[in-house]
């Protein structure tokens, strides 16, 4: 049996505590993660009693208790009754699958989400009638809401008329409403061959047809778009031009100008799905800023702040388009005033900006982890999005790798999940936000890298 080691006699694992920023209970968790990662704390090591640790760090006991509770939730430590609290054995191999397929923002290490929610809801309840918060809202937001949302969108679109901004319960609802409002059953929607799967799914469910347009290294080709508009008499184009899902490609400004000019010649509207603009380094202006009268702009907080917010903004080309869009949205969804009011409060008091900065920092760290692990990542060093696109070695097929990864407790997204037509590229998308901690992500990336380094097993049929 391993002898009990009391690492609190050696205070190195908590060195630098006072110098670090962020909530103090999270600093305890980070110190534990760091010490476990570098080996200064090992499975089975006993931690100091909470009261003693509070004295050592000169903080109150409740802060330590909260830090230990968070560390237990992250499976870093375990309590053994009267014996005390110990560093837990690694459980990555034995727990449920690690999801690298869901594109959500990573939880920021230095932001106290619980405190933000508590403070934000307190302000909302002080300033808003509770009955109004707990009923349906049919409109696209109050004047105060629209002002806040226009403020949030200013880095992307500059100053905009607040009456052009409406809110939706998520980007998927916004996309479905736009398809309903802008097309008729049987109409064609043009898109790139690799695309966010929710768009073709919504189009199919609503009885619209999807056709793909050829791309090059800069994105959708203008000459191919021109030909597709002529051939299919298409009046709607879907694009995700910045840190595109799944390829992470960002369309340069010149190509964007060429695309909107083709759309204008054919009187085709563009849905610009732009959830990742705030993660891109030196992002070009959105299509909606280059030619606002031609573009319906969709931006969601679920990809840059938290999926729990389920809030998306749609910027319409003009105020006349609002009635048709909201009528379409109301056929299947209504806005939650509680969520939208909290979003407005967070934008006004700076909480949304604080949370965004934390997510951006965490995404940047996680992208470096990917770049340091895989040579086939296509991500630019200037970008810090929430997913990576990995080209596979020739001996692995994407679907085979996904199946092998499932056997090892990893869920990844093969290129076929995003591709329309035959012969998808041999690549996978790896999402970086599903892992709660960096340690969990690092272990998952190492496991995936180990799989890639091996050749797939030869399948032999049993002959009887």
Wavefront OBJ file of the C-alpha trace (Angstrom):
o trace
v 0.000 0.000 0.000
v 1.245 3.468 -0.874
v 2.219 5.417 2.252
v 0.242 8.566 2.906
v 2.133 11.629 1.750
v 1.246 14.956 3.305
v 2.107 17.504 0.591
v 0.839 20.397 2.691
v 4.125 20.190 4.578
v 5.594 21.354 1.268
v 3.660 24.436 0.179
v 4.989 24.603 -3.397
v 1.700 23.508 -4.965
v -0.048 26.638 -3.682
v 2.809 29.031 -4.450
v 1.718 32.154 -6.281
v -1.835 31.981 -4.983
v -2.045 35.599 -3.887
v -0.425 36.901 -7.062
v -2.956 35.332 -9.405
v -6.189 37.027 -10.412
v -9.706 35.681 -10.569
v -12.008 34.190 -7.935
v -10.020 32.712 -5.070
v -11.906 29.431 -4.954
v -11.023 28.906 -8.624
v -7.384 29.717 -7.868
v -7.378 26.720 -5.514
v -8.774 24.526 -8.293
v -6.211 25.843 -10.788
v -3.379 25.233 -8.326
v -4.553 21.641 -7.909
v -4.825 21.115 -11.678
v -1.363 22.572 -12.214
v 0.235 20.482 -9.451
v -1.410 17.274 -10.676
v -0.331 18.007 -14.253
v 3.331 18.648 -13.331
v 3.501 15.753 -10.867
v 4.008 17.711 -7.654
v 0.723 16.209 -6.477
v -0.037 12.578 -7.255
v -2.988 10.246 -6.833
v -3.317 9.301 -3.179
v -1.593 12.406 -1.794
v -3.432 13.848 1.196
v -4.388 17.515 1.147
v -4.361 19.757 4.193
v -7.587 20.098 6.177
v -9.727 22.918 4.839
v -9.335 25.043 7.958
v -5.544 24.701 7.845
v -5.458 25.563 4.145
v -7.574 28.662 4.839
v -4.999 29.751 7.425
v -2.093 29.035 5.080
v -3.691 31.118 2.303
v -5.122 33.792 4.613
v -8.636 33.386 3.227
v -11.967 32.439 4.783
v -13.007 28.830 5.251
v -16.061 29.052 2.956
v -13.807 29.947 0.031
v -11.714 26.815 0.586
v -14.869 24.712 0.989
v -16.186 26.036 -2.307
v -12.851 25.391 -4.016
v -12.760 21.800 -2.765
v -16.359 21.261 -3.901
v -15.458 22.456 -7.413
v -12.323 20.274 -7.428
v -14.405 17.232 -6.442
v -16.846 17.984 -9.245
v -13.915 18.046 -11.666
v -12.795 14.697 -10.185
v -9.466 16.112 -9.018
v -9.887 15.153 -5.360
v -11.936 12.777 -3.229
v -13.008 12.765 0.413
v -12.304 9.682 2.540
v -14.282 10.446 5.658
v -12.206 10.987 8.793
v -8.964 10.236 6.893
v -9.206 13.547 5.037
v -9.199 14.698 1.407
v -6.927 13.081 -1.176
v -5.859 13.623 -4.781
v -8.097 11.357 -6.862
v -6.818 8.716 -9.235
v -7.249 9.646 -12.938
v -10.706 8.693 -14.117
v -10.532 9.663 -17.800
v -10.225 6.025 -18.828
v -13.191 4.879 -16.760
v -15.721 7.676 -17.124
v -18.226 8.297 -19.905
v -17.026 9.352 -23.334
v -15.227 12.666 -23.710
v -17.179 14.716 -26.251
v -14.969 16.440 -28.829
v -17.870 16.784 -31.273
v -20.098 19.455 -29.711
v -19.157 23.019 -30.669
v -19.636 25.036 -27.492
v -17.411 27.705 -25.910
v -14.936 26.412 -23.328
v -15.638 27.336 -19.704
v -13.285 30.211 -18.831
v -10.879 29.419 -16.010
v -10.886 32.849 -14.370
v -14.573 33.773 -14.529
v -16.981 32.984 -11.713
v -20.103 32.107 -13.716
v -22.158 31.527 -10.589
v -21.383 35.018 -9.323
v -22.199 36.567 -12.721
v -25.549 34.787 -12.826
v -26.400 35.728 -9.254
v -25.477 39.379 -9.745
v -27.150 39.616 -13.160
v -30.422 38.035 -12.038
v -30.460 40.207 -8.930
v -30.299 43.329 -11.084
v -32.919 41.959 -13.485
v -35.352 41.224 -10.657
v -34.805 44.683 -9.151
v -35.548 46.496 -12.400
v -38.135 44.309 -14.145
v -41.673 43.213 -13.344
v -41.572 39.507 -12.489
v -44.851 38.824 -14.295
v -43.363 40.208 -17.510
v -40.313 37.964 -17.132
v -42.439 34.839 -16.852
v -44.649 35.255 -19.907
v -44.219 34.993 -23.675
v -42.876 37.897 -25.713
v -43.994 38.190 -29.326
v -41.849 41.141 -30.397
v -38.204 41.285 -31.332
v -37.180 42.945 -28.082
v -37.759 46.195 -26.200
v -36.005 49.452 -27.078
v -33.534 48.865 -24.215
v -32.896 45.319 -25.429
v -32.257 46.393 -29.007
v -29.923 49.156 -27.861
v -27.878 46.650 -25.895
v -27.756 44.183 -28.775
v -26.712 46.889 -31.224
v -23.921 47.778 -28.792
v -22.787 44.121 -28.719
v -22.754 43.927 -32.515
v -20.851 47.187 -32.989
v -17.387 45.543 -33.356
v -18.740 43.496 -36.256
v -21.155 45.864 -37.976
v -20.412 49.375 -36.708
v -23.332 51.634 -35.813
v -26.653 50.131 -36.880
v -30.301 51.161 -36.635
v -31.581 49.377 -33.536
v -34.916 48.728 -35.256
v -33.101 46.355 -37.625
v -32.047 44.104 -34.714
v -34.278 41.326 -33.392
v -33.619 38.455 -30.998
v -34.259 34.730 -31.347
v -34.038 31.735 -29.002
v -30.877 30.431 -30.663
v -29.284 30.544 -34.103
v -31.033 27.389 -35.340
v -34.417 29.018 -34.755
v -33.183 32.140 -36.564
v -32.016 30.125 -39.583
v -35.292 28.202 -39.818
v -37.312 31.433 -39.587
v -35.204 33.053 -42.322
v -35.717 30.061 -44.617
v -39.475 30.275 -44.028
v -39.571 34.033 -44.576
v -37.327 34.222 -47.655
v -38.190 31.107 -49.663
v -41.085 28.950 -50.817
v -41.353 25.136 -50.767
v -39.218 23.698 -53.555
v -36.899 26.729 -53.737
v -33.137 26.196 -53.878
v -30.718 27.384 -51.189
v -27.066 27.637 -52.231
v -24.260 26.753 -49.833
v -20.713 25.419 -49.700
v -20.053 21.630 -49.820
v -18.885 21.575 -46.164
v -21.398 23.313 -43.952
v -22.959 23.489 -40.500
v -25.320 20.462 -40.505
v -28.250 22.365 -39.002
v -28.792 24.388 -42.187
v -29.439 21.546 -44.677
v -31.454 19.734 -42.015
v -33.749 22.749 -41.551
v -34.029 23.222 -45.326
v -35.020 19.579 -45.834
v -37.597 19.668 -43.041
v -39.146 22.797 -44.557
v -39.313 21.346 -48.074
v -36.503 23.405 -49.631
v -33.723 22.026 -51.837
v -30.028 22.530 -51.144
v -27.412 22.824 -53.905
v -23.676 23.198 -53.356
v -21.357 25.759 -54.913
v -17.698 24.991 -55.628
v -15.048 26.457 -53.329
v -11.317 27.132 -53.386
v -8.873 28.055 -50.632
v -10.714 31.376 -50.111
v -14.216 29.918 -49.868
v -17.175 30.010 -52.244
v -16.078 30.822 -55.805
v -17.854 33.812 -57.410
v -17.909 32.240 -60.889
v -19.473 29.054 -59.510
v -22.003 31.103 -57.540
v -22.954 33.008 -60.690
v -23.507 29.748 -62.569
v -25.538 28.255 -59.702
v -27.797 31.323 -59.487
v -28.414 31.079 -63.242
v -28.980 27.321 -63.242
v -31.252 27.052 -60.203
v -32.851 30.518 -60.185
v -31.754 30.605 -56.551
v -32.697 33.559 -54.397
v -31.026 32.564 -51.118
v -27.358 31.876 -50.281
v -26.044 30.574 -46.964
v -22.508 31.452 -45.840
v -20.450 31.081 -42.681
v -17.459 33.150 -43.826
v -15.428 33.616 -40.623
v -13.718 30.632 -38.958
v -16.053 28.505 -41.016
v -17.629 25.478 -39.421
v -16.061 22.951 -39.857
v -12.955 23.989 -41.848
v -11.949 27.077 -39.763
v -11.318 28.933 -43.046
v -11.917 32.695 -43.065
v -12.979 34.257 -46.366
v -10.814 37.311 -47.217
v -12.417 40.703 -47.759
v -11.878 40.782 -51.537
v -13.713 37.481 -51.955
v -16.545 38.756 -49.768
v -16.928 41.782 -52.007
v -17.057 39.573 -55.086
v -19.689 37.319 -53.523
v -22.063 40.125 -52.479
v -21.804 41.673 -55.948
v -22.852 38.389 -57.586
v -25.740 38.089 -55.123
v -26.858 41.637 -55.910
v -26.824 40.984 -59.679
v -29.150 38.009 -59.211
v -31.265 39.647 -56.500
v -30.295 36.809 -54.153
v -30.361 37.334 -50.402
v -27.500 36.094 -48.222
v -27.820 34.541 -44.771
v -24.532 35.307 -43.063
v -24.140 32.935 -40.129
v -21.339 34.541 -38.121
v -20.985 32.947 -34.657
v -17.171 32.982 -34.510
v -16.208 36.494 -35.686
v -15.116 37.555 -32.191
v -12.600 34.670 -32.067
v -10.833 35.538 -35.328
v -7.617 37.503 -35.443
v -7.896 40.472 -37.834
v -11.292 39.313 -39.083
v -12.472 40.963 -42.323
v -15.689 42.998 -42.136
v -18.820 40.848 -42.337
v -20.734 40.677 -45.610
v -23.518 42.564 -43.832
v -21.195 45.518 -43.352
v -20.054 45.481 -46.984
v -23.573 45.349 -48.462
v -26.175 45.528 -45.662
v -29.172 45.723 -48.006
v -28.399 42.236 -49.345
v -27.586 40.335 -46.135
v -29.413 38.860 -43.150
v -26.817 38.677 -40.377
v -27.033 36.048 -37.600
v -24.865 36.169 -34.467
v -25.338 33.897 -31.450
v -24.149 34.107 -27.857
v -24.295 30.311 -27.539
v -20.947 29.996 -29.356
v -19.030 32.864 -27.747
v -20.415 33.118 -24.185
v -22.448 30.121 -23.042
v -24.791 27.591 -24.684
v -27.171 28.069 -21.767
v -28.060 31.571 -22.944
v -29.756 30.307 -26.145
v -29.840 33.812 -27.564
v -29.151 34.892 -31.134
v -29.402 38.274 -32.822
v -30.587 38.801 -36.386
v -29.776 42.046 -38.168
v -32.233 42.598 -41.004
v -31.444 44.527 -44.209
v -34.190 47.043 -43.375
v -37.037 47.565 -40.931
v -39.606 46.433 -43.507
v -38.208 42.890 -43.310
v -39.026 42.632 -39.604
v -42.698 41.703 -39.912
v -42.115 38.757 -42.246
v -39.255 37.403 -40.180
v -41.039 37.642 -36.820
v -44.194 36.093 -38.304
v -42.151 33.139 -39.504
v -40.381 32.821 -36.137
v -43.676 32.772 -34.221
v -44.898 29.726 -36.141
v -42.590 27.520 -34.084
v -40.802 29.545 -31.384
v -41.198 32.433 -28.963
v -38.562 34.521 -27.219
v -37.789 33.967 -23.530
v -37.923 37.380 -21.810
v -35.995 36.051 -18.814
v -32.970 35.088 -20.921
v -33.063 38.130 -23.190
v -33.370 40.503 -20.216
v -30.383 38.855 -18.525
v -28.390 39.236 -21.747
v -29.312 42.921 -21.900
v -28.250 43.398 -18.256
v -24.923 41.622 -18.857
v -24.143 43.743 -21.913
v -24.907 46.985 -20.071
v -22.982 46.152 -16.882
v -19.936 44.673 -18.633
v -20.473 41.058 -17.547
v -20.863 39.891 -21.157
v -17.542 41.500 -22.114
v -15.875 39.945 -19.056
v -17.213 36.500 -19.942
v -16.198 36.906 -23.595
v -12.637 37.852 -22.616
v -12.450 34.753 -20.413
v -13.712 32.474 -23.187
v -11.303 34.030 -25.710
v -8.370 33.459 -23.356
v -9.387 29.866 -22.717
v -9.935 29.204 -26.435
v -6.485 30.613 -27.213
v -4.866 28.275 -24.660
v -6.772 25.283 -26.009
v -5.873 26.086 -29.617
v -2.209 26.091 -28.612
v -2.763 22.662 -27.113
v -4.120 21.436 -30.446
v -1.275 22.995 -32.450
v 1.271 21.444 -30.110
v -0.310 18.006 -30.463
v -1.255 17.769 -34.154
v 0.701 18.811 -37.209
v -2.383 18.554 -39.445
v -4.347 21.382 -37.803
v -5.437 24.105 -40.232
v -5.944 26.795 -37.595
v -4.126 30.095 -38.045
v -1.931 31.174 -35.078
v -3.885 34.455 -34.991
v -7.224 32.719 -34.549
v -8.531 31.249 -31.330
v -11.817 29.620 -32.292
v -13.522 26.795 -30.499
v -12.875 24.005 -33.013
v -10.053 22.613 -35.141
v -10.085 20.863 -38.535
v -7.584 18.031 -38.791
v -6.524 16.439 -42.077
v -5.901 12.735 -41.541
v -3.010 10.552 -42.714
v -3.849 8.389 -45.726
v -4.010 5.170 -43.717
v -6.964 6.452 -41.657
v -10.442 7.144 -43.057
v -12.448 9.677 -41.091
v -15.358 7.323 -40.369
v -13.003 4.534 -39.288
v -11.147 6.887 -36.970
v -14.419 8.094 -35.451
v -15.408 4.480 -34.768
v -12.006 3.666 -33.244
v -12.164 6.820 -31.116
v -15.567 5.797 -29.751
v -14.003 2.543 -28.628
v -11.443 4.592 -26.707
v -14.054 6.824 -25.098
v -13.764 9.816 -27.472
v -16.488 11.335 -29.619
v -15.267 13.235 -32.710
v -17.041 14.561 -35.795
v -15.960 13.049 -39.160
v -16.130 15.173 -42.304
v -19.155 13.223 -43.585
v -21.277 14.919 -40.874
v -20.771 18.267 -42.650
v -20.498 17.240 -46.315
v -23.217 17.254 -48.946
v -22.641 14.745 -51.713
v -20.078 12.026 -52.212
v -16.387 11.806 -51.363
v -16.017 14.054 -48.309
v -12.465 15.152 -47.500
v -10.461 12.899 -45.212
v -10.635 15.065 -42.104
v -12.291 15.437 -38.716
v -13.507 18.355 -36.635
v -12.319 18.508 -33.042
v -14.306 20.774 -30.735
v -12.501 22.234 -27.745
v -15.245 23.400 -25.396
v -16.854 20.141 -24.318
v -14.072 19.301 -21.858
v -14.607 21.055 -18.551
v -10.908 21.360 -17.765
v -7.669 21.748 -19.687
v -6.367 18.563 -18.080
v -9.301 16.589 -19.470
v -8.816 18.097 -22.932
v -5.077 17.448 -22.844
v -5.672 13.788 -21.980
v -8.258 13.468 -24.766
v -5.957 15.084 -27.344
v -3.097 12.797 -26.330
v -5.355 9.791 -26.707
v -6.509 10.956 -30.150
v -2.912 11.632 -31.189
v -1.973 8.122 -30.101
v -4.753 6.702 -32.252
v -3.598 8.701 -35.268
v -0.043 7.444 -34.833
v -1.225 3.849 -35.142
v -2.410 2.264 -38.335
v -5.970 0.918 -38.146
v -6.254 -2.791 -37.405
v -6.760 -5.081 -40.383
v -10.297 -6.445 -40.429
v -10.406 -10.170 -41.167
v -13.642 -12.079 -41.630
v -14.050 -15.363 -39.855
v -14.467 -18.223 -42.346
v -16.229 -21.314 -41.087
l 1 2 3 4 5 6 7 8 9 10 11 12 13 14 15 16 17 18 19 20 21 22 23 24 25 26 27 28 29 30 31 32 33 34 35 36 37 38 39 40 41 42 43 44 45 46 47 48 49 50 51 52 53 54 55 56 57 58 59 60 61 62 63 64 65 66 67 68 69 70 71 72 73 74 75 76 77 78 79 80 81 82 83 84 85 86 87 88 89 90 91 92 93 94 95 96 97 98 99 100 101 102 103 104 105 106 107 108 109 110 111 112 113 114 115 116 117 118 119 120 121 122 123 124 125 126 127 128 129 130 131 132 133 134 135 136 137 138 139 140 141 142 143 144 145 146 147 148 149 150 151 152 153 154 155 156 157 158 159 160 161 162 163 164 165 166 167 168 169 170 171 172 173 174 175 176 177 178 179 180 181 182 183 184 185 186 187 188 189 190 191 192 193 194 195 196 197 198 199 200 201 202 203 204 205 206 207 208 209 210 211 212 213 214 215 216 217 218 219 220 221 222 223 224 225 226 227 228 229 230 231 232 233 234 235 236 237 238 239 240 241 242 243 244 245 246 247 248 249 250 251 252 253 254 255 256 257 258 259 260 261 262 263 264 265 266 267 268 269 270 271 272 273 274 275 276 277 278 279 280 281 282 283 284 285 286 287 288 289 290 291 292 293 294 295 296 297 298 299 300 301 302 303 304 305 306 307 308 309 310 311 312 313 314 315 316 317 318 319 320 321 322 323 324 325 326 327 328 329 330 331 332 333 334 335 336 337 338 339 340 341 342 343 344 345 346 347 348 349 350 351 352 353 354 355 356 357 358 359 360 361 362 363 364 365 366 367 368 369 370 371 372 373 374 375 376 377 378 379 380 381 382 383 384 385 386 387 388 389 390 391 392 393 394 395 396 397 398 399 400 401 402 403 404 405 406 407 408 409 410 411 412 413 414 415 416 417 418 419 420 421 422 423 424 425 426 427 428 429 430 431 432 433 434 435 436 437 438 439 440 441 442 443 444 445 446 447 448 449 450 451 452 453 454 455 456 457 458 459 460 461 462 463 464
